[in-house]
Amino acid sequence: MGLLTVNAFVAAREVLIPIQCEYYALEGLSQLLNNIQMIQKHLNPPLTVSTIVLTMYDGRTRLASQVAEEVREHFPEAVLDTLIPRNVRISEAPSYQQSVISYDPSSTGALAYLEAAAEIVTRGAASQR
């Protein structure tokens, strides 16, 4: 972790983690969580992992389902119900300097991100009560 990342974690109250539904992403998640725990212990005790978004999900593969299941098992409260699918439009959008929502708002990827955003807002409103 670089100094900018550490500073961002120190300044933040919560963390949203996108995780690809791939094996090595699980390894990276455990390293990231260890780093977050160190930040909590030494620099920012109130820091929490509030949301985990499962991305690049391909329901045709057993691996994606297993990764999603494992992450949900370990973080049942943090993982969004919405899955962001593997989608060509999501990959193409940055080459046009656009988000997928402005590049192709009707694509499955854009719709999934909008659904995830709505779920985050709903969870935030529910936790405010």
N, C-alpha and C positions, 0 to 999 in steps of 0.2 A: 504494500500500500504506500502510495506517495503522500507527501505532505498535504496536497490539496484534498485528497480523499479523506485523510484523517481530520482535517479542518471541517470538511463537510459533515462528517459524522458527529463531530463535537458540536457543531451549530444546529444539527437536526434534532427533532423530537421523535421522528419515526422514520422507518425505512421501508420502501417498496422494492421488492426484489423480483425482477423478471428472471425466469429460469427456463432454458430450453429443455424440452423433454428428450434429453440425451444422457448417456451414461456419465460422461466427463463433467457435465453440468452439475451432477450430484456431488462430485468431488469438489468442484469449485464452490458450491453452496456451503459445504462443511467448512472450508477454509474461510469463506466470507463470514460465516457465523462465528467462528473462532475470533476473527478480527473484531467483529462487532462486540463480542463479549469482553475483549480487552479494552475497547473504548468505553464500554459501560462501567467496567471495574475501575478504570483509572481517570477517565476524563468526562464522561457524560452518563451518569447512572440512569437518568430517565429515558434514554434512547431505547426504542422498541422496534421490533420487526412487526409492522402492522399488516402488511399485505405481501403475498407472494402470487405472482401471475405466471401461469404455465403457458409457455410460448412454443411455437414451432411444433405444435402437437399434430401428429399424423396417426389418426385412429386406425389406420390399416396395419400399423406395426405393433407388435407385442411390447417392444422396448418402450415406446412412448406411453403406453398404458401402464406399464410397470413403474416407470419413473413418476408418472402422475399419482399413482396409487401410493407409492412410498412417500412422496412429499406430503400428500394429504394426510397420511397416517401420522407423520411426525409433527405436522403443523395444521391440525384440523381447523383452528380458528382463523388462521392467517391466509390460507389458500382460497383464492376466488373460485367460485363455481364455474365461471366463464373460462373457456379454453381458447387460446389464440391459435388458430390452425396454421399449419405450414401453407403458405399461399404465395404464388408467384408475384402478385401485385404488391405485396409487402416488400419483397426483394427488389422490385423494379422502381418503386417510388423514390428512393434516395438518389438514384442516378438522374432523376429529373428535378432534384432539389425540392422535393415535396414529401409531405407525409402521405401515408396510404389513404387517409381520409380526404385529402384534397386531390390526390392523384386518381383514385377510383372509389368514390364514396359508396358505391353499391357492391363492391367486392366482399367476399366472405371475410377477408382479413380486416377491412375497415369496419364492417358491421360488428365483428367480434371485439375490436378495440372500443367501439362505442358502447357495446354491452358491458364490457369490463369497467369502463369509466362510470357508467350508470350504477353498476354494482358497488363500486367504491364510494360513490356519493350516498347511496342508500345505506351502506354499512356505517359511514360517518355520521349520517343523520340518526341512525338507530343508537349509536354509541353516545351521542350527545344527550339523549333522553335520560 
